[in-house]
Structures are given as structure tokens and as C-alpha cells.
């Protein structure tokens, strides 16, 4: 039976701890760097962001402590320039939030940010991705009444027949909310009740 670490003689305990810190040092340093990168994204510190990406290009897929990817943080802030920089630096446009499965495209569509929607689609975001509740970017845009985002999504092949967790389609949401312009757009695309 192995003896607990705290019972080791002091020199051996120090040596063991030093070895453990050396082995985990790289992971700790990487975690600290990613934390600082996320803070720079949140603050809009473009100089720090560029420096971090130049140092490690994989950092563009970092997440905050809640599992939110930096592409979603940039999209939520409405910072299209930052979003474009991250996407040009090869950030994954479809990286979902850990808890909800939400993507940056869903956030942009829900905010009615047609420019961010176009940008994400230009970088091959999945127009029909669903979160853990079965909601797509199109359903979010319809539900929030963002006609321009709906148009962009439909122009890029969004599936207007997809149902969310309640079993409702985008057309049903549009009609329930009396969004006649959006309902007309969906019907023109081929949706039926």
C-alpha cells in the first residue's frame, strides 16, 4: 500500500512537488494565457489579442470559464471587426457554447446582426446547426423579428422546415407573433403551414 504524500520526508516531498509542478507547468501556463486572451477579448484590447494570436494561433478557439467560445463573445458584443479577425485567424465559426450548444451564428441571428450573420456564413458556419433545445439561427431570427437576418439565412439555404424542441417551425413562430413580412419571406421560400 502506497504511503500518502504528506508522510514523505521533507526533501523527498519537495522533490516530488517540484516534479509535479514542472510536469504541469506547461498546462498551467497555457491556461493562464488563454484566460488573459479571453479577458482581452472581453475588454476589446486589440493589441493584446493580436499578440496572443501571433504567439499561438490555436488560441482563437479559447473559451471563457463558463465554456463560451471567444467567437460567441465577440458576436455578443457586436464587434464585427473582432469577429472578422478571429475568423481570419481560423477560429471555428461553429464552436458551440458548452452548456447550451449555442453557436455564434445563433447569437448573431438572435441579435438581428445581419452583417455578422453574413460574415459567419462566409466563413462556412453551419446555417442549420441546432442548439441543445433544437433551435436554429433561423428560428431565433424569426422569433426575435429580425427580417434582414431571416433573409440572409434563407438566401444561404436555411431549412425553414426545422422544428425546435416545442415542435414549432419558423413559419409557426412568424404567424404566432403576427410577423407578416417574415411569414411572407418564409412562404416565398417554400414554407407552408
C-alpha positions as CSV (number, residue, x, y, z in Angstrom):
1,X,0.0,0.0,0.0
2,X,1.4,3.4,-1.0
3,X,2.1,5.9,1.7
4,X,0.3,9.3,1.4
5,X,2.4,12.1,0.0
6,X,2.2,14.2,3.3
7,X,4.1,11.4,5.2
8,X,7.2,11.6,3.0
9,X,10.3,13.0,4.4
10,X,10.7,16.7,3.6
11,X,13.4,16.5,0.9
12,X,11.5,13.8,-0.9
13,X,8.3,15.7,-0.6
14,X,9.9,18.9,-2.1
15,X,11.4,16.9,-4.9
16,X,8.1,15.2,-5.7
17,X,6.2,18.6,-5.7
18,X,8.9,20.1,-7.9
19,X,8.5,17.3,-10.4
20,X,4.7,17.7,-10.4
21,X,4.9,21.5,-10.9
22,X,7.4,21.0,-13.7
23,X,5.1,18.5,-15.4
24,X,2.0,20.6,-15.0
25,X,3.8,23.9,-15.6
26,X,3.1,23.9,-19.3
27,X,-0.6,23.3,-18.8
28,X,-0.8,26.0,-16.2
29,X,1.0,28.5,-18.3
30,X,-1.3,27.7,-21.3
31,X,-4.4,28.0,-19.1
32,X,-3.2,31.4,-17.8
33,X,-2.5,32.6,-21.4
34,X,-6.0,31.5,-22.5
35,X,-7.5,33.3,-19.5
36,X,-5.7,36.5,-20.4
37,X,-6.7,36.1,-24.1
38,X,-10.4,35.8,-23.1
39,X,-10.1,38.9,-20.8
40,X,-8.5,40.8,-23.8
41,X,-11.5,39.8,-26.0
42,X,-14.0,40.9,-23.3
43,X,-12.2,44.3,-22.9
44,X,-11.6,44.8,-26.7
45,X,-7.8,45.0,-26.2
46,X,-6.9,44.5,-29.9
47,X,-3.2,44.8,-29.3
48,X,-3.1,42.0,-26.7
49,X,-5.4,39.9,-28.9
50,X,-3.1,40.3,-32.0
51,X,0.0,39.5,-29.9
52,X,-1.7,36.4,-28.4
53,X,-2.7,35.1,-31.8
54,X,0.7,35.7,-33.2
55,X,2.2,33.7,-30.3
56,X,-0.3,30.8,-30.6
57,X,-2.8,30.7,-33.5
58,X,-4.8,27.9,-31.7
59,X,-5.8,30.4,-29.0
60,X,-8.6,31.7,-31.3
61,X,-10.7,28.7,-30.2
62,X,-10.4,29.5,-26.5
63,X,-13.4,29.6,-24.1
64,X,-14.2,31.6,-21.0
65,X,-14.6,29.9,-17.7
66,X,-18.3,29.2,-18.5
67,X,-17.5,27.4,-21.7
68,X,-18.4,30.3,-24.0
69,X,-16.1,30.4,-27.1
70,X,-14.4,33.8,-27.9
71,X,-16.2,33.9,-31.3
72,X,-19.5,34.0,-29.4
73,X,-18.2,36.6,-27.0
74,X,-17.2,38.8,-30.0
75,X,-20.5,38.2,-31.6
76,X,-22.4,39.0,-28.4
77,X,-20.5,42.3,-28.1
78,X,-21.5,43.2,-31.7
79,X,-17.8,43.6,-32.5
80,X,-17.8,42.6,-36.2
81,X,-14.2,43.7,-36.7
82,X,-13.0,41.5,-33.9
83,X,-15.2,38.6,-35.1
84,X,-13.7,39.0,-38.6
85,X,-10.1,39.0,-37.1
86,X,-10.9,35.8,-35.2
87,X,-12.4,34.1,-38.3
88,X,-9.5,35.2,-40.5
89,X,-7.2,33.7,-37.8
90,X,-9.1,30.4,-38.4
91,X,-11.4,30.4,-35.4
92,X,-14.1,27.7,-35.6
93,X,-17.3,29.5,-36.5
94,X,-19.4,26.6,-35.3
95,X,-17.7,26.1,-31.9
96,X,-20.7,25.7,-29.6
97,X,-21.2,27.0,-26.1
98,X,-20.6,24.0,-23.7
99,X,-23.9,24.2,-21.8
100,X,-26.4,25.3,-24.4
101,X,-24.9,24.2,-27.7
102,X,-25.5,27.8,-29.0
103,X,-23.2,29.0,-31.8
104,X,-22.1,32.4,-32.9
105,X,-24.5,32.3,-35.9
106,X,-27.4,31.8,-33.5
107,X,-26.3,34.7,-31.4
108,X,-25.9,37.0,-34.4
109,X,-29.3,36.0,-35.8
110,X,-31.0,36.5,-32.4
111,X,-29.4,39.9,-32.2
112,X,-30.5,40.8,-35.7
113,X,-26.9,41.4,-36.7
114,X,-27.2,40.7,-40.4
115,X,-23.6,41.8,-41.0
116,X,-22.3,39.2,-38.5
117,X,-24.6,36.6,-39.9
118,X,-23.2,37.2,-43.4
119,X,-19.6,37.1,-42.1
120,X,-20.1,33.9,-40.2
121,X,-21.8,32.3,-43.3
122,X,-18.9,33.5,-45.5
123,X,-16.6,31.5,-43.1
124,X,-18.7,28.4,-43.6
125,X,-20.8,28.5,-40.4
126,X,-23.4,25.7,-40.4
127,X,-26.6,27.6,-41.4
128,X,-28.7,24.7,-40.0
129,X,-26.9,24.0,-36.7
130,X,-29.1,23.4,-33.7
131,X,-28.5,24.1,-30.1
132,X,-29.4,21.6,-27.4
133,X,-33.1,22.7,-27.5
134,X,-33.3,22.2,-31.2
135,X,-33.3,25.9,-32.1
136,X,-31.6,27.1,-35.2
137,X,-30.3,30.5,-36.2
138,X,-33.4,30.9,-38.4
139,X,-35.8,30.2,-35.6
140,X,-34.0,32.7,-33.4
141,X,-34.1,35.4,-36.1
142,X,-37.8,34.8,-36.8
143,X,-38.8,34.7,-33.1
144,X,-37.0,38.0,-32.5
145,X,-38.4,39.6,-35.6
146,X,-35.2,40.3,-37.5
147,X,-36.3,40.2,-41.1
148,X,-32.9,41.1,-42.7
149,X,-31.2,38.2,-40.7
150,X,-34.0,35.9,-41.9
151,X,-33.5,36.9,-45.5
152,X,-29.7,36.3,-45.3
153,X,-30.2,32.9,-43.7
154,X,-32.8,31.8,-46.3
155,X,-30.5,33.0,-49.1
156,X,-27.8,30.7,-47.6
157,X,-30.1,27.7,-47.5
158,X,-31.5,27.7,-44.0
159,X,-34.0,24.9,-43.6
160,X,-37.4,26.5,-42.9
161,X,-39.0,23.1,-42.1
162,X,-36.8,22.5,-39.0
163,X,-38.7,22.3,-35.7
164,X,-37.5,23.3,-32.3
165,X,-38.0,21.5,-29.0
166,X,-41.6,22.6,-28.9
167,X,-42.3,21.2,-32.4
168,X,-42.8,24.6,-34.0
169,X,-41.3,25.7,-37.3
170,X,-40.1,29.2,-38.2
171,X,-43.3,29.9,-40.1
172,X,-45.4,29.0,-37.0
173,X,-43.3,31.4,-34.9
174,X,-43.8,34.2,-37.5
175,X,-47.5,33.7,-37.7
176,X,-48.0,33.4,-33.9
177,X,-46.1,36.8,-33.5
178,X,-48.0,38.3,-36.4
179,X,-44.8,39.0,-38.3
180,X,-46.4,39.1,-41.7
181,X,-43.3,40.3,-43.6
182,X,-41.2,37.4,-42.2
183,X,-44.0,34.9,-42.8
184,X,-44.2,36.1,-46.4
185,X,-40.5,35.6,-46.8
186,X,-40.7,32.1,-45.4
187,X,-43.7,31.2,-47.6
188,X,-41.9,32.7,-50.7
189,X,-39.0,30.3,-49.9
190,X,-41.5,27.4,-49.8
191,X,-42.6,27.1,-46.2
192,X,-46.2,26.1,-45.6
193,X,-48.3,25.8,-42.6
